[in-house]
């Protein structure tokens, strides 16, 4: 089955993250997953990053926003990203966090 635009975006982003040495996990969707959990959970040089992937024109749902806020509250970094964002800058920002 062909992947849609968000699936292709996810696949590409996972590959780029792994090439930079990140551990990447894509939680299951549907009945085996928890609703609202960010699309990608990442550990990069000991730092935790959660990414919610959205195509242009789409925004995070209130439940997704609450999950992202929970990650931040726990000390991680959580971001909503769209195709074309600057991955290297995001990872640099992550590494600058205390």
Secondary structure, 3 states (H helix, E strand, C coil): CCCCHHHHHHHHHHHHHHHCCCEEECCCCHHHCCCCCCCEEEEECCEEEEEEECCCCCCCCHHHHHHHHHHHHCCCEEEEECCCCCHHHHHHHHHHCC
